[in-house]
Amino acid sequence: MVYRWLHYIPKPLALFFCYCISQILYWASSDLRKLVYSNMKELLTEKPSKKLHRLTRSYFYQMTVVLYEILIESSSLDKVENNKFDVKGENYIKQELDQGKGVIIFTPHVGNFFYYYWYLTQRYPCLTVATMGSSELRPLYSIFENMGCRALDYDEVPAVEIVRQLKRHLANNGVVFLLGDFWRPNFPPARFFGRSTRTPAGSAMLSLEGKVPIIPMLGYRKKRFKHDIQFYAPVYLYQKWSPSQRSQAINELNEWLEEMVKTKPDQWFYWFNVNERWENENED
């Protein structure tokens, strides 16, 4: 009932509300604020201190607006879709699907990634992998699941079954939407931001073994509740790497992720805990 009422708040007032909430969180969450700033300082080494402080403050605002969009605005996506997204490069998807091998959309957790997956599901047969083990995030995933956005749960579906279903979906000329900046200690070793870490192998494996093109995608908030979605030219990993060179292919994709995060750093979701994913360089 409250959500329904909030939906009718004028958009400028809603944004002002989000800004006020974000500033309260920014000042009240001292430890988190310092952690986000510290993580940005470590990875965005070219940014001066004053810029990093502005990005940290903006991070709190961006995350607040994303939450508002998911909880309040998402119910009307189908009615305002054409005014909400400015899309470039979508012709790359259509060109690759014409070849009949399916396509992998590869992206980081930047902007409102829930929205961008929903956008794709309205146009193509889509499948993604999500981690819904968190009690805090599950209600958000459920909102989009009820809107027809299919997802395989990494925390509940065995990895072998996930791979099998993704391969079958691609073989049927489907679109697979994969967020490549997840972290788990059991993921294969990789490089990200010049550091040793562990990142998913799914995109590289599916591309190399099935000769499936990968289209990097960057979505981000451009202004107010409007978003840019940019699809880049396809990456054909299988023309450069063999299946036995999966680690090199993963690192090539991670270079894409790094550049996309740097493009809109204040809209990257993982600043709150990215420090947890780095490994001891002396153990490499």
C-alpha positions in Angstrom: 0.0 0.0 0.0 2.8 2.4 0.9 4.8 1.5 -2.2 1.7 2.2 -4.4 1.3 5.6 -2.8 5.0 6.4 -3.3 4.7 5.7 -7.0 2.6 8.8 -7.4 5.1 11.2 -5.9 6.4 13.6 -8.6 9.7 12.5 -9.9 11.7 15.6 -8.8 10.3 15.1 -5.3 11.2 11.4 -5.3 14.8 12.2 -6.3 15.0 14.8 -3.6 13.7 12.2 -1.1 16.4 9.8 -2.4 19.1 12.5 -2.0 18.1 13.2 1.6 18.1 9.6 2.5 21.5 9.0 0.9 23.0 11.9 2.8 21.7 10.6 6.1 23.2 7.2 5.3 26.4 8.8 4.1 26.9 10.7 7.4 25.5 8.0 9.7 27.4 5.1 8.2 30.9 6.2 9.2 32.6 2.8 8.8 31.0 2.1 5.5 31.7 5.6 4.2 35.4 5.2 5.1 35.5 1.7 3.6 34.0 2.8 0.3 36.4 5.7 0.1 39.4 3.5 0.9 38.4 0.9 -1.7 38.0 3.7 -4.3 41.4 5.2 -3.4 43.1 1.8 -3.8 41.7 1.1 -7.3 41.1 4.5 -8.8 44.6 5.6 -8.3 44.4 8.4 -10.9 41.6 10.2 -9.0 42.5 13.0 -6.6 41.3 12.9 -3.0 38.6 15.6 -3.6 37.2 13.6 -6.5 37.1 10.4 -4.5 35.1 12.1 -1.8 32.6 13.2 -4.3 32.4 9.8 -5.8 31.9 8.2 -2.4 29.0 10.6 -1.7 27.5 9.9 -5.1 27.8 6.2 -4.5 25.4 6.4 -1.6 23.0 8.5 -3.7 23.2 6.1 -6.7 22.5 3.0 -4.6 19.5 4.8 -2.9 18.0 5.7 -6.3 18.5 2.1 -7.5 16.6 0.8 -4.5 13.8 3.3 -5.1 13.6 2.3 -8.7 13.4 -1.4 -7.9 10.8 -1.1 -5.1 8.7 1.7 -6.5 9.3 2.4 -10.2 9.7 -1.1 -11.6 6.0 -1.7 -11.5 5.5 0.8 -14.3 8.5 -0.1 -16.5 6.4 -1.5 -19.3 4.5 1.8 -19.5 7.4 4.2 -19.6 10.1 2.0 -21.2 10.7 4.2 -24.3 11.3 7.3 -22.1 13.6 5.5 -19.6 16.3 3.9 -21.8 18.7 5.4 -24.4 20.0 2.3 -26.1 23.0 2.2 -28.5 24.6 -0.7 -30.3 21.6 -3.1 -30.0 22.1 -4.0 -33.7 25.1 -6.1 -32.6 22.8 -8.4 -30.8 20.5 -8.8 -33.8 23.4 -9.4 -36.1 24.9 -12.1 -34.0 21.5 -13.8 -33.4 21.1 -14.0 -37.2 24.1 -16.4 -37.1 22.1 -18.8 -34.9 24.6 -19.4 -32.2 23.1 -17.3 -29.4 25.0 -14.5 -27.7 26.4 -13.7 -24.3 25.8 -10.2 -22.9 28.7 -9.5 -20.5 28.5 -6.7 -18.0 29.4 -5.5 -14.5 27.1 -4.6 -11.6 27.0 -0.9 -12.7 23.8 1.2 -12.7 20.5 -0.6 -12.3 21.4 -4.0 -13.7 18.0 -5.3 -12.8 16.5 -2.8 -15.3 18.9 -3.7 -18.0 18.1 -7.4 -17.8 14.4 -6.7 -17.8 15.0 -4.6 -21.0 16.6 -7.5 -22.7 13.9 -10.0 -21.6 11.3 -7.8 -23.4 13.0 -8.4 -26.7 14.9 -11.7 -26.6 14.7 -15.1 -25.0 16.9 -14.4 -22.0 18.5 -16.3 -19.2 20.8 -15.2 -16.4 22.5 -16.4 -13.3 21.9 -14.7 -10.0 22.9 -15.3 -6.4 19.7 -15.2 -4.3 21.1 -16.6 -1.1 21.0 -13.3 0.6 17.8 -12.7 2.6 18.2 -8.9 1.9 18.5 -9.3 -1.9 16.0 -12.1 -2.5 12.9 -9.8 -2.3 14.5 -7.6 -5.0 15.1 -10.6 -7.3 11.6 -11.8 -6.6 10.2 -8.5 -8.0 11.8 -9.1 -11.4 11.1 -12.8 -11.3 7.4 -12.0 -11.1 7.9 -9.7 -14.1 9.1 -12.6 -16.2 12.8 -12.3 -15.7 14.2 -15.9 -15.6 17.3 -16.6 -13.5 19.2 -19.7 -12.4 20.1 -19.4 -8.7 23.8 -20.0 -8.2 23.3 -20.8 -4.5 20.7 -23.4 -5.1 21.2 -24.9 -8.6 24.3 -27.2 -9.0 27.0 -25.7 -11.1 26.9 -28.5 -13.6 23.2 -28.0 -14.1 23.6 -24.3 -14.6 26.2 -24.9 -17.3 24.0 -27.4 -19.0 21.0 -25.1 -19.1 23.0 -22.2 -20.3 24.6 -24.2 -23.1 21.1 -25.5 -24.1 19.7 -22.0 -24.1 22.6 -20.7 -26.3 22.2 -23.7 -28.7 18.6 -22.6 -29.1 19.9 -19.1 -30.2 19.0 -17.5 -26.9 20.6 -14.6 -25.1 22.5 -15.2 -21.8 23.1 -12.2 -19.5 26.1 -12.7 -17.3 27.5 -10.3 -14.7 31.2 -11.0 -14.7 32.3 -9.3 -11.4 30.9 -11.7 -8.9 33.4 -13.1 -6.4 33.5 -16.5 -4.8 36.6 -18.2 -3.2 36.0 -21.3 -5.4 36.1 -19.3 -8.6 39.2 -19.7 -10.8 42.2 -17.4 -10.2 42.1 -14.2 -12.3 43.4 -10.7 -12.5 41.2 -7.7 -11.9 42.4 -4.1 -11.4 45.9 -5.5 -11.7 45.3 -7.7 -8.6 45.0 -11.4 -7.9 41.4 -12.4 -7.3 38.8 -15.0 -8.4 36.1 -14.3 -11.0 33.5 -16.5 -12.8 34.6 -18.6 -15.7 31.2 -19.0 -17.2 31.4 -16.4 -20.0 34.8 -17.5 -21.2 34.0 -21.2 -21.0 30.7 -20.9 -22.9 32.3 -18.7 -25.5 35.4 -20.9 -26.1 33.6 -24.2 -26.0 30.5 -23.2 -28.0 32.1 -20.6 -30.2 29.6 -18.1 -28.9 30.2 -14.3 -29.4 30.3 -12.1 -26.3 28.8 -8.6 -26.4 30.1 -6.3 -23.6 27.4 -4.0 -22.2 27.5 -1.0 -20.0 24.4 0.4 -18.4 24.3 3.4 -16.2 22.1 6.2 -14.9 22.4 9.2 -17.2 20.1 11.6 -15.5 17.3 11.3 -12.9 15.5 8.0 -13.7 16.8 7.7 -17.2 19.5 5.3 -18.3 22.0 4.7 -21.0 22.5 1.2 -22.3 25.6 0.8 -24.5 26.3 -2.5 -26.3 29.8 -2.8 -27.7 31.1 -4.7 -30.7 31.2 -8.5 -30.3 34.3 -10.1 -28.8 35.2 -13.5 -30.3 37.3 -15.1 -27.7 37.4 -18.4 -29.5 39.3 -16.8 -32.4 42.1 -15.9 -30.1 42.1 -18.4 -27.3 41.7 -22.2 -27.1 39.5 -23.9 -24.4 42.7 -24.8 -22.6 43.6 -21.0 -22.4 40.5 -20.2 -20.4 42.4 -18.1 -17.8 43.8 -15.8 -20.5 40.3 -15.4 -21.9 38.9 -14.6 -18.4 41.5 -11.9 -17.9 40.7 -10.3 -21.2 37.1 -10.1 -20.2 38.1 -8.7 -16.8 39.9 -5.9 -18.6 36.5 -5.0 -20.1 34.9 -5.0 -16.7 37.6 -2.8 -15.3 37.2 -0.2 -18.0 33.4 -0.2 -17.6 33.7 0.2 -13.8 36.1 3.2 -14.3 33.6 4.8 -16.7 31.0 5.2 -14.0 32.7 4.3 -10.8 30.1 5.8 -8.4 27.5 3.4 -9.9 29.5 0.2 -9.3 27.7 -1.9 -6.7 30.7 -3.6 -5.0 32.6 -0.7 -3.5 31.3 -1.8 -0.1 33.2 -5.1 0.0 35.6 -5.2 -3.0 38.5 -5.3 -0.5 37.5 -8.8 0.6 38.3 -10.4 -2.8 42.0 -9.7 -3.2 44.5 -12.6 -2.7 48.0 -12.5 -1.3 50.2 -11.7 -4.3 53.0 -13.8 -2.7 50.9 -16.9 -3.0 50.6 -16.6 -6.9 
